[in-house]
Amino acid sequence: MGFFKDLNTLKHQGKELSKNSDPGAQMRDAKAKMAALNATMVQSTTALTAVPGDAILGQVQFVSVAPTKGSVNGSAVVQVSVLLLAPGRPPIPVETSLAVPAMHLWRAQPGSTLPAHLSAADPTAFAVDWAAPGSPAGPA
């Protein structure tokens, strides 16, 4: 008798949860997040495939890093606030989502500076060069 009572309770709880859920709103939210991530990917691709006259080798200094729930091809998506550093121009602050390869996630921490490809045409477009050595955060 207790088993069927528990099943009935679970059925009622499921109905209550479904009353409060809005799949349309969840899909719109997911679509907006995907659009933002696609824009970030386009910026990274622009910086990596820039014509030789547009490419700038610079650095990205991480100011803040916050995890998100997403991942792309095994790379964690994190919300970052960074400073783009390039010779001959002032630091440019940028806030964006960034796909970080799992094996390099430890490098994306506040205070760390990593090599990056920057675009002269779009000052906020950058792509972190994860394969290149960089300076970790903290005392050297």
C-alpha positions as CSV (number, residue, x, y, z in Angstrom):
1,M,0.0,0.0,0.0
2,G,2.9,2.4,0.8
3,F,4.4,1.9,-2.6
4,F,1.3,3.0,-4.5
5,K,0.9,6.0,-2.2
6,D,4.4,7.0,-3.0
7,L,3.8,6.7,-6.7
8,N,0.7,8.8,-6.4
9,T,2.7,11.4,-4.4
10,L,5.3,11.5,-7.2
11,K,2.6,11.8,-9.8
12,H,1.2,14.9,-8.0
13,Q,4.6,16.4,-7.5
14,G,5.4,15.9,-11.2
15,K,2.2,17.7,-12.2
16,E,3.0,20.6,-9.9
17,L,6.5,20.9,-11.4
18,S,5.1,20.9,-14.9
19,K,2.7,23.7,-14.1
20,N,5.6,26.0,-13.2
21,S,7.8,25.1,-16.1
22,D,7.7,26.9,-19.4
23,P,9.5,25.0,-22.2
24,G,9.1,28.0,-24.6
25,A,10.9,30.3,-22.2
26,Q,13.6,27.7,-21.6
27,M,14.1,27.3,-25.4
28,R,14.3,31.1,-25.9
29,D,16.9,31.3,-23.1
30,A,18.9,28.5,-24.6
31,K,18.7,30.1,-28.0
32,A,19.9,33.4,-26.7
33,K,22.8,31.7,-24.9
34,M,23.7,29.8,-28.1
35,A,23.6,33.1,-30.1
36,A,26.0,34.7,-27.7
37,L,28.3,31.7,-27.8
38,N,28.2,31.8,-31.6
39,A,29.1,35.5,-31.6
40,T,32.1,34.7,-29.4
41,M,33.2,31.9,-31.7
42,V,33.0,34.2,-34.7
43,Q,35.2,36.8,-33.0
44,S,37.8,34.1,-32.1
45,T,37.7,32.8,-35.7
46,T,38.1,36.4,-37.0
47,A,41.1,37.0,-34.8
48,L,42.7,33.6,-35.8
49,T,42.1,34.0,-39.5
50,A,42.9,37.7,-39.8
51,V,44.8,38.8,-42.8
52,P,48.5,39.5,-42.1
53,G,48.0,43.2,-42.0
54,D,45.2,42.9,-39.4
55,A,46.7,40.3,-37.1
56,I,48.3,41.5,-33.8
57,L,50.1,39.2,-31.4
58,G,49.2,40.3,-28.0
59,Q,48.2,39.0,-24.6
60,V,45.0,38.4,-22.7
61,Q,45.0,39.1,-18.9
62,F,42.1,37.4,-17.0
63,V,40.4,39.7,-14.6
64,S,37.6,37.4,-13.6
65,V,36.4,34.0,-14.5
66,A,33.0,32.4,-13.7
67,P,31.9,28.9,-14.6
68,T,28.7,28.3,-16.7
69,K,26.7,25.2,-17.3
70,G,27.7,24.9,-20.9
71,S,30.4,23.1,-22.8
72,V,31.4,22.8,-26.5
73,N,33.1,19.7,-27.8
74,G,34.4,18.9,-24.3
75,S,35.6,22.5,-23.7
76,A,34.1,24.3,-20.7
77,V,32.4,27.5,-21.5
78,V,33.2,30.2,-18.9
79,Q,32.2,33.8,-18.5
80,V,35.3,36.0,-18.5
81,S,36.3,39.5,-18.0
82,V,39.7,40.2,-19.6
83,L,42.1,42.9,-20.6
84,L,43.4,42.8,-24.2
85,L,47.0,43.9,-24.2
86,A,48.8,44.8,-27.4
87,P,51.9,46.9,-28.1
88,G,51.1,50.5,-28.9
89,R,47.5,50.6,-27.7
90,P,45.9,50.9,-24.3
91,P,44.4,47.9,-22.5
92,I,40.9,47.1,-23.8
93,P,38.4,45.5,-21.3
94,V,36.2,42.8,-22.7
95,E,33.5,40.7,-21.1
96,T,32.5,37.5,-23.0
97,S,31.9,33.8,-22.9
98,L,34.9,31.7,-23.8
99,A,35.3,28.0,-24.6
100,V,38.3,26.8,-22.7
101,P,39.9,23.4,-23.5
102,A,39.5,21.1,-20.5
103,M,43.3,20.5,-20.2
104,H,43.9,24.3,-20.1
105,L,41.1,25.3,-17.7
106,W,43.6,25.8,-14.8
107,R,45.3,28.5,-16.9
108,A,42.1,30.6,-17.1
109,Q,42.2,32.2,-13.7
110,P,42.2,35.8,-12.5
111,G,45.6,37.3,-12.8
112,S,47.0,35.0,-15.4
113,T,48.3,36.4,-18.7
114,L,48.2,34.3,-21.9
115,P,49.4,34.9,-25.5
116,A,46.6,35.7,-27.9
117,H,45.8,36.7,-31.5
118,L,44.1,40.1,-31.6
119,S,42.4,41.8,-34.5
120,A,43.3,45.4,-35.4
121,A,40.0,45.9,-37.2
122,D,37.9,44.8,-34.3
123,P,39.6,45.7,-31.0
124,T,37.4,43.3,-29.0
125,A,38.1,40.3,-31.1
126,F,40.6,37.9,-29.7
127,A,41.6,34.2,-29.6
128,V,43.7,32.8,-26.8
129,D,46.6,30.8,-27.9
130,W,46.2,27.8,-25.5
131,A,49.2,26.0,-26.9
132,A,51.7,28.8,-26.2
133,P,53.2,29.1,-22.7
134,G,51.9,32.0,-20.6
135,S,52.4,33.4,-17.1
136,P,50.2,31.7,-14.5
137,A,48.5,33.8,-11.7
138,G,50.1,34.3,-8.4
139,P,53.7,34.9,-7.3
140,A,56.4,33.8,-9.7
